[in-house]
């Protein structure tokens, strides 16, 4: 049985250890998951912040360099306001003015050439010559040169064309009016009325055909004049068209290539930055995770080692407890056997002592009750004597007779009834005590007892029953006597009260 109990305890301990290990594994997994989610959220937030800052910086750079490579017309006001413009710079640094390049005539006078030659030959050979400092060629700066201003611009050509046309057509040139002035539409005048009856249909047709021919001739003349002016200025027009088309095409291609290169550079820079940021973040996260995992692995190994030592110690403790429990159980059983033997041996002496003590208690009760009854009876007698003396002195014979009748009626008759009631109570008490003794005797027989003591145990209850019956009868007599005395005293007190009231 002890081995079975120990096996059960070991099974319970094994189940508890398995449940603890499963709970610990769940806790560790939940901790890893929380840490993973936290790190992923931190990484996502960092990536979002970096991307947001990158977009903001790119927008700033784009806004800053947006208008650098756009083609725009040169503004004279901006050139005069900006102190860094070419207007305030020395224009003749390289020997020619860029704005008057079309006006420079490359002519060298012979006189000037001879003067320079003579000056060079007049230098003495014996004088020390000083070498001129070498000119350091600087790299050309990436500055957008302003658009070349030529004399024959589109506006000037249009103005020239309009002037020539006005001269040819003998039409005065009308300057353009202000543009912000509100223009009023000219009202269409109604046709001039004509008589319907004077002209025939043929005349109308002739007039309309003549007007139509005049319009055609006039339009053809204007067209011929336009063709003549175009042929006269064809070379200039073709030159302007070719130069403008080539310049626009080259400029558009350059701008397109520059924009493509800038976009490629920006994209490559963005990709490199993103790759660097992601690599750094991934390295940090992986480094932290590996560090955490290594620490957790070391801690887990230590915990497992400590857990194994704890299991061994627990097993040894359980084995020692089981052995100690077996020894305690055997000692407890042995002690119970000795106690039972001692109880069976001392049982007789204990019963005799109890009977002796009960006798002493009963005697003391009887003595005290007798003493109290005597004192009470003496007090009642004194009271009755006083009452009788008082009644004898003051009452007449009729009063004496009534008193006697009342005493007989109130004392003698109830005394008989009291005697009957006492007898009934005594019978009931005897039956109750007899039943109690029988039940106690049956329970005593049911108890396990030693064989030599059976005869003694059988004789003792019989003697006890006889002694208890005798003692009960002896106790009942003084009890009944004391009760009768108390009732008589109460009746005498009531009668004395009635006499005093009368």
QUILIN-V175649 format. One record per residue. N is the residue number from 0. PHI is phi in radians with two decimals (999 if undefined). OMEGA is omega in radians with two decimals (NA if undefined). D_CENTER is the distance of its C-alpha to the mean C-alpha in Angstrom with 1 decimal. Layout:
N	PHI	OMEGA	D_CENTER
N	PHI	OMEGA	D_CENTER
This chain:
0	999	3.13	54.9
1	-1.09	3.11	53.4
2	-1.12	3.11	52.7
3	-1.10	3.12	51.1
4	-1.11	3.13	48.8
5	-1.12	3.08	47.9
6	-1.09	3.10	47.2
7	-1.07	3.13	44.8
8	-1.10	3.10	43.1
9	-1.12	3.09	42.7
10	-1.07	3.12	41.3
11	-1.09	3.11	38.7
12	-1.11	3.11	37.8
13	-1.10	3.11	37.6
14	-1.10	3.11	35.2
15	-1.10	3.13	33.0
16	-1.11	3.11	32.9
17	-1.10	3.12	32.1
18	-1.12	3.10	29.2
19	-1.11	3.13	27.9
20	-1.12	3.12	28.3
21	-1.11	3.10	26.5
22	-1.10	3.14	23.5
23	-1.15	3.10	23.5
24	-1.09	3.10	23.8
25	-1.08	3.14	20.8
26	-1.10	-3.14	18.7
27	-1.14	3.12	20.0
28	-1.11	3.10	19.5
29	-1.11	3.11	15.8
30	-1.15	3.09	15.6
31	-1.06	-3.14	17.6
32	-1.11	3.11	15.6
33	-1.10	3.12	12.3
34	-1.14	3.13	14.6
35	-1.10	3.12	16.3
36	-1.10	-3.14	13.4
37	-1.13	3.13	12.4
38	-1.16	3.11	16.1
39	-1.12	3.09	16.7
40	-1.10	3.12	14.1
41	-1.11	3.13	15.7
42	-1.12	3.12	19.1
43	-1.08	3.13	18.6
44	-1.12	3.11	17.5
45	-1.12	3.13	20.6
46	-1.11	3.12	22.8
47	-1.09	-3.14	21.8
48	-1.12	3.14	22.6
49	-1.15	3.12	25.8
50	-1.14	3.12	26.9
51	-1.10	3.12	26.2
52	-1.13	3.12	28.3
53	-1.10	3.11	30.9
54	-1.10	-3.14	31.4
55	-1.13	3.12	31.6
56	-1.14	3.11	34.2
57	-1.13	3.09	36.1
58	-1.11	3.12	36.3
59	-1.11	3.13	37.6
60	-1.12	3.12	40.2
61	-1.12	3.11	41.2
62	-1.17	-3.13	41.7
63	-1.24	-3.07	43.6
64	-1.82	-3.08	45.9
65	-1.25	-3.00	46.1
66	-1.73	-3.12	49.6
67	-1.31	-3.03	51.2
68	-1.79	3.10	52.8
69	-1.53	3.12	53.5
70	-1.46	3.12	57.1
71	-2.48	-3.13	58.1
72	-1.28	3.09	61.3
73	-1.19	-3.14	62.4
74	-1.74	-3.10	61.9
75	-1.18	-3.11	64.7
76	-1.16	3.11	62.8
77	-1.11	3.12	59.9
78	-1.11	3.12	62.5
79	-1.31	-3.14	64.1
80	-1.32	-3.07	60.9
81	-1.33	-3.14	59.4
82	-1.33	3.12	61.3
83	-1.59	-3.09	60.3
84	-1.32	-3.14	62.2
85	-1.22	-3.12	65.4
86	-1.17	-3.12	67.4
87	-1.63	3.14	67.2
88	-1.54	3.06	67.8
89	-1.19	-3.01	71.2
90	-1.36	-3.05	72.2
91	-1.68	-3.09	75.3
92	-1.16	-3.09	73.7
93	-1.75	3.02	74.5
94	1.60	-3.14	77.9
95	-2.70	3.14	77.0
96	-1.66	-3.07	75.0
97	-1.18	-3.13	72.5
98	-1.37	-3.11	73.1
99	-1.97	-3.10	76.9
100	-1.14	-3.12	76.9
101	-1.34	-3.12	78.8
102	-1.68	-3.08	81.5
103	-1.28	3.11	82.4
104	-1.80	-3.12	85.7
105	-1.41	3.12	86.1
106	-2.12	3.10	89.8
107	-2.02	3.13	91.3
108	-1.30	-3.13	94.6
109	-1.16	-3.11	97.3
110	-1.14	-3.14	98.1
111	-1.11	-3.14	94.7
112	-1.09	-3.13	94.6
113	-1.17	-3.14	98.0
114	-1.11	3.13	97.0
115	-1.10	-3.14	94.0
116	-1.16	3.13	96.1
117	-1.14	3.13	98.7
118	-1.11	3.12	96.2
119	-1.19	-3.13	94.8
120	-1.28	-3.08	98.3
121	-1.31	-3.14	99.3
122	-1.25	-3.13	96.8
123	-1.28	-3.09	98.8
124	-1.39	-3.07	98.2
125	-1.44	3.12	98.8
126	-1.29	3.11	96.1
127	-1.20	-3.13	92.8
128	-1.63	3.12	90.2
129	-1.80	-3.14	86.7
130	-1.25	3.09	84.2
131	-1.27	3.11	81.7
132	-1.13	-3.14	78.1
133	-1.18	3.13	76.3
134	-1.40	3.12	74.1
135	-1.51	3.13	70.5
136	-1.46	3.11	69.1
137	-1.48	3.09	65.5
138	-1.21	-3.14	63.1
139	-1.14	3.14	62.9
140	-1.37	3.14	59.9
141	-1.43	3.13	57.6
142	-1.99	3.12	58.5
143	-1.27	3.13	59.0
144	-1.35	-3.13	62.7
145	-1.17	-3.10	63.5
146	-1.20	-3.11	65.3
147	-1.16	3.12	69.0
148	-1.66	3.11	70.9
149	-1.92	-3.13	74.1
150	-1.26	-3.06	76.9
151	-1.61	3.04	77.0
152	-1.53	-3.12	73.6
153	-1.13	-3.13	72.8
154	-1.12	3.14	73.2
155	-1.15	3.11	76.6
156	-1.13	3.09	77.7
157	-1.11	3.11	76.9
158	-1.11	3.10	78.7
159	-1.10	3.13	81.7
160	-1.12	3.13	81.7
161	-1.19	3.12	81.7
162	-1.15	3.11	84.4
163	-1.09	3.12	86.6
164	-1.13	3.13	86.1
165	-1.17	3.12	87.0
166	-1.14	-3.11	90.2
167	-1.13	-3.09	91.3
168	-1.53	-3.12	90.6
169	0.93	3.11	92.0
170	-2.10	-3.13	88.8
171	-1.23	3.12	87.4
172	-1.28	-3.12	84.0
173	-1.80	3.10	81.6
174	-1.21	3.11	78.7
175	-1.22	3.14	75.3
176	-1.39	3.11	74.3
177	-1.14	-3.05	71.1
178	-1.45	-3.07	68.2
179	-1.52	3.11	66.3
180	-1.38	-3.14	69.3
181	-1.24	-3.13	69.0
182	-1.63	3.11	71.3
183	-1.81	3.13	73.4
184	-1.25	3.12	74.6
185	-1.32	-3.14	78.3
186	-1.31	3.10	79.9
187	-1.40	-3.12	81.8
188	-1.32	3.11	85.4
189	-1.24	3.13	87.2
190	-1.19	-3.14	90.1
191	-1.25	-3.14	93.6
192	-1.24	3.11	95.6
193	-2.42	-3.14	98.7
194	-1.33	-3.11	101.6
195	-1.43	-3.02	101.2
196	-1.64	-3.02	104.9
197	-1.34	-3.08	106.3
198	-1.72	3.07	104.6
199	-1.70	3.11	104.8
200	-1.19	3.12	102.2
201	-1.13	3.10	103.9
202	-1.08	3.10	103.7
203	-1.08	3.13	100.0
204	-1.10	3.11	99.3
205	-1.08	-3.13	101.4
206	-1.09	3.14	99.5
207	-1.13	3.12	96.1
208	-1.14	3.11	97.2
209	-1.14	3.12	98.5
210	-1.11	3.13	95.2
211	-1.10	3.12	93.2
212	-1.13	3.10	95.6
213	-1.05	3.12	95.2
214	-1.08	-3.14	91.4
215	-1.11	-3.12	91.6
216	-1.12	3.14	94.1
217	-1.09	3.12	92.0
218	-1.14	3.13	88.8
219	-1.16	3.12	90.7
220	-1.12	3.12	92.1
221	-1.11	3.13	88.7
222	-1.13	3.12	87.3
223	-1.13	3.09	90.2
224	-1.08	3.12	89.6
225	-1.11	3.11	85.9
226	-1.10	3.13	86.9
227	-1.10	3.11	89.4
228	-1.11	3.12	86.9
229	-1.15	3.13	84.4
230	-1.17	-3.13	87.0
231	-1.18	-3.11	88.0
232	-1.82	-3.07	84.5
233	-1.14	-3.10	83.4
234	-1.08	3.13	83.2
235	-1.12	-3.12	81.0
236	-1.12	3.14	78.7
237	-1.13	3.12	78.4
238	-1.07	3.13	77.7
239	-1.08	-3.14	75.0
240	-1.09	-3.11	73.4
241	-1.13	-3.13	73.4
242	-1.13	-3.12	72.0
243	-1.15	-3.13	69.2
244	-1.12	-3.13	68.2
245	-1.13	3.13	68.2
246	-1.08	3.14	66.3
247	-1.11	-3.14	63.7
248	-1.12	3.13	63.3
249	-1.09	-3.12	63.1
250	-1.12	3.11	60.7
251	-1.12	3.12	58.4
252	-1.12	3.12	58.5
253	-1.08	-3.14	57.7
254	-1.08	3.13	54.8
255	-1.11	3.13	53.5
256	-1.16	3.13	53.9
257	-1.10	3.12	52.3
258	-1.09	3.12	49.3
259	-1.11	3.13	48.9
260	-1.11	3.12	49.1
261	-1.10	3.11	46.6
262	-1.08	3.11	44.2
263	-1.10	3.11	44.7
264	-1.10	3.14	44.2
265	-1.08	-3.14	41.0
266	-1.11	3.13	39.7
267	-1.12	3.10	40.7
268	-1.10	3.11	39.2
269	-1.07	3.14	35.9
270	-1.09	3.13	35.9
271	-1.11	3.12	36.9
272	-1.11	3.13	34.1
273	-1.08	3.13	31.5
274	-1.10	3.12	32.9
275	-1.09	-3.12	33.0
276	-1.12	-3.13	29.4
277	-1.14	3.11	28.2
278	-1.12	3.12	30.5
279	-1.12	3.13	29.2
280	-1.12	3.12	25.5
281	-1.09	3.12	26.4
282	-1.09	3.12	28.6
283	-1.10	-3.12	25.9
284	-1.11	-3.13	23.3
285	-1.15	3.12	26.1
286	-1.09	3.12	27.4
287	-1.10	-3.12	24.1
288	-1.14	3.14	23.6
289	-1.14	3.09	27.3
290	-1.09	3.13	27.1
291	-1.10	-3.13	24.1
292	-1.15	3.11	25.9
293	-1.11	3.11	29.2
294	-1.12	3.12	27.7
295	-1.12	3.12	26.0
296	-1.13	3.12	29.3
297	-1.09	3.14	31.3
298	-1.12	3.13	29.0
299	-1.12	3.10	29.2
300	-1.09	3.10	33.0
301	-1.09	3.13	33.3
302	-1.12	3.11	31.2
303	-1.12	3.12	33.5
304	-1.10	3.12	36.6
305	-1.14	3.13	35.5
306	-1.14	3.12	34.7
307	-1.12	3.09	38.1
308	-1.08	3.13	39.8
309	-1.13	3.11	38.0
310	-1.11	3.11	39.1
311	-1.09	3.13	42.7
312	-1.14	3.13	42.7
313	-1.13	3.12	41.2
314	-1.12	3.12	43.9
315	-1.11	3.12	46.7
316	-1.11	3.12	45.5
317	-1.08	3.13	45.4
318	-1.11	3.12	48.9
319	-1.16	3.11	50.2
320	-1.10	3.13	48.7
321	-1.13	3.11	50.3
322	-1.12	3.12	53.7
323	-1.13	3.11	53.4
324	-1.13	3.09	52.5
325	-1.09	3.12	55.6
326	-1.12	3.14	57.8
327	-1.13	-3.14	56.4
328	-1.12	3.11	57.0
329	-1.12	3.11	60.6
330	-1.12	3.13	61.2
331	-1.12	3.12	59.9
332	-1.12	3.11	62.2
333	-1.10	3.14	65.1
334	-1.16	3.10	64.4
335	-1.08	3.13	64.3
336	-1.07	3.13	67.7
337	-1.12	3.12	69.3
338	-1.11	3.14	67.9
339	-1.12	3.10	69.2
340	-1.09	3.14	72.6
341	-1.13	3.11	72.7
342	-1.10	-3.13	71.9
343	-1.13	-3.14	74.6
344	-1.24	-3.03	77.1
345	-1.55	-3.06	76.3
346	-1.08	-3.10	76.0
347	-1.12	3.12	79.7
348	-1.05	3.14	79.8
349	-1.14	3.13	76.7
350	-1.14	3.14	78.4
351	-1.14	3.11	81.5
352	-1.11	3.12	79.7
353	-1.10	3.13	77.8
354	-1.12	3.12	81.1
355	-1.10	3.13	82.7
356	-1.15	3.10	79.9
357	-1.11	3.11	80.0
358	-1.08	3.14	83.8
359	-1.09	-3.13	83.4
360	-1.12	-3.14	80.8
361	-1.13	3.12	83.0
362	-1.06	3.13	86.0
363	-1.12	3.13	84.1
364	-1.13	-3.14	82.9
365	-1.10	-3.12	86.4
366	-1.11	-3.14	87.9
367	-1.17	-3.14	85.3
368	-1.14	3.10	85.7
369	-1.09	-3.14	89.5
370	-1.09	3.14	89.5
371	-1.14	-3.14	87.1
372	-1.17	3.12	89.3
373	-1.10	3.13	92.5
374	-1.10	-3.14	91.1
375	-1.15	-3.13	89.8
376	-1.15	3.12	93.2
377	-1.12	3.11	95.1
378	-1.11	-3.14	93.0
379	-1.13	3.13	93.6
380	-1.11	3.10	97.3
381	-1.05	3.12	97.6
382	-1.11	-3.12	95.9
383	-1.13	3.11	98.1
384	-1.09	3.13	101.2
385	-1.11	-3.14	100.3
386	-1.15	-3.12	99.7
387	-1.14	3.10	102.9
388	-1.09	3.13	104.9
389	-1.15	3.13	103.5
390	-1.22	-3.13	104.2
391	-1.18	-3.14	107.7
392	-1.25	-2.98	108.6
393	-1.83	-3.03	107.4
394	-1.61	3.08	107.6
395	-1.72	3.14	110.7
396	-1.14	3.13	111.8
397	-1.06	3.12	110.0
398	-1.15	3.11	106.9
399	-1.11	3.13	107.6
400	-1.11	3.13	108.2
401	-1.06	3.12	104.9
402	-1.13	3.13	103.2
403	-1.13	3.14	104.6
404	-1.08	3.13	103.7
405	-1.13	3.14	100.2
406	-1.12	3.11	99.9
407	-1.13	-3.06	101.2
408	-1.23	-3.04	98.9
409	-1.62	-3.07	95.8
410	-2.01	-3.03	96.3
411	-1.25	-3.10	98.6
412	-1.09	3.08	97.0
413	-1.10	3.13	93.4
414	-1.13	3.11	94.5
415	-1.13	3.12	95.6
416	-1.08	3.11	92.3
417	-1.11	3.13	90.5
418	-1.07	3.11	92.5
419	-1.09	-3.14	91.6
420	-1.10	3.11	87.9
421	-1.08	3.13	88.0
422	-1.10	3.12	89.6
423	-1.08	-3.14	87.0
424	-1.09	3.13	84.2
425	-1.09	3.11	86.0
426	-1.04	3.14	86.2
427	-1.08	3.14	82.5
428	-1.10	3.12	81.6
429	-1.11	3.11	83.8
430	-1.11	-3.14	82.3
431	-1.14	-3.13	78.7
432	-1.16	3.13	79.7
433	-1.10	3.11	81.5
434	-1.10	3.13	78.4
435	-1.12	3.12	76.2
436	-1.09	3.14	78.6
437	-1.12	-3.13	78.7
438	-1.10	3.10	74.9
439	-1.10	3.14	74.7
440	-1.10	3.12	77.4
441	-1.12	3.13	75.7
442	-1.17	3.11	72.4
443	-1.16	3.10	74.4
444	-1.15	-3.13	76.1
445	-1.23	-3.13	72.8
446	-1.19	3.09	71.6
447	-1.27	-3.09	72.3
448	-2.47	3.14	75.3
449	-1.42	-3.04	77.7
450	-1.07	-3.11	81.0
451	-1.13	-3.07	83.5
452	-1.55	-3.09	81.8
453	-1.15	-3.10	82.0
454	-1.15	3.14	85.5
455	-1.10	-3.13	84.6
456	-1.15	3.12	81.6
457	-1.27	-3.13	83.7
458	-1.34	-3.08	86.3
459	-1.12	-3.12	84.0
460	-1.10	-3.13	82.5
461	-1.14	3.11	86.0
462	-1.11	3.14	87.1
463	-1.11	3.14	83.9
464	-1.10	-3.14	84.5
465	-1.10	-3.14	88.0
466	-1.13	-3.13	87.1
467	-1.18	3.10	84.3
468	-1.11	-3.14	86.6
469	-1.12	-3.11	89.1
470	-1.15	3.12	86.6
471	-1.12	3.12	85.1
472	-1.16	3.13	88.6
473	-1.18	-3.14	89.3
474	-1.27	-3.07	86.0
475	-1.14	-3.11	86.6
476	-1.10	3.12	90.0
477	-1.14	3.12	89.0
478	-1.12	3.13	85.9
479	-1.12	3.12	88.0
480	-1.11	-3.13	90.6
481	-1.15	3.12	88.0
482	-1.12	3.12	86.5
483	-1.09	3.14	90.1
484	-1.11	-3.14	90.7
485	-1.11	3.14	87.5
486	-1.13	3.12	88.3
487	-1.10	3.12	91.9
488	-1.08	3.13	90.7
489	-1.13	3.12	88.3
490	-1.16	3.13	91.2
491	-1.12	3.11	93.5
492	-1.09	3.12	91.0
493	-1.12	3.13	90.6
494	-1.14	3.12	94.4
495	-1.14	3.10	94.8
496	-1.12	3.10	92.3
497	-1.11	3.13	94.2
498	-1.12	3.12	97.4
499	-1.12	3.11	96.0
500	-1.15	3.10	94.8
501	-1.16	NA	98.3
